[in-house]
Amino acid sequence: MADSEKAKKQVPLRISASLWNDLSQWAEDEFRSINGQIEYLLTECVKQHKKNGGTVPKDL
């Protein structure tokens, strides 16, 4: 893996306090940091997007 593929980008993210609390609890339940949980969720969504060839289903 090239160094550029290992590098992580920093992205400022503004989310509501209630979403933060939900993510925090979910991350704790799965033994991840909040950052790790957000990265995991985004990775899974991108995989689904590529698999389905379109948008994420609305029933999520």
N, C-alpha and C positions, 0 to 999 in steps of 0.2 A: 504494500500500500504506500503510495507516495505521501510525502509530508503534507502536501496541500489537502489530501483526503483526510488526514488525521486532525488537521486544524479545525477548531470549533469557532464558529462565529458568535459574537455576542449581540444579542438583540434585546433592546428595551421592550418590555411588554407591560401594558396596562390592562389589568383585569379587575373585576369587581371584588369587593371583600368577601362576598358570599361564595364566588367561584374559587377564590384563593383558599377559603376554609375547606370547601369540598375537595379541592385538589390536594390540600395538605393532609386531610384525613385519608384519602385514597392512597396517597404516596406512603403514608405511615403504614397502612394496612399491607402494602406490597413491599415494604422495606426499601423504599427508594427516597431520594431527596425530591423536593418539589420540582427542581430543575430536571432531574432524571425522569420523573413521571411525565412532565410536559414533553420532553424529548421522545420518550417511549410512545406516548399517545400520537404525537405528530408523525412519527415513523410508521406506526400502524395505519394511520389514515392515508399516508402516501402510498403504502403497499396496497391498500384496498383500492385506491384511486387507479393505480397502475393495473391492478388485476381486473377491475371492472371497466376500465377504459373510459371512465367519466367521473361524474361527481359522486360523493358519498351519499348513500341512500338517506332520504329524509326521515326515516323511521329510527334513526340512531339517537 
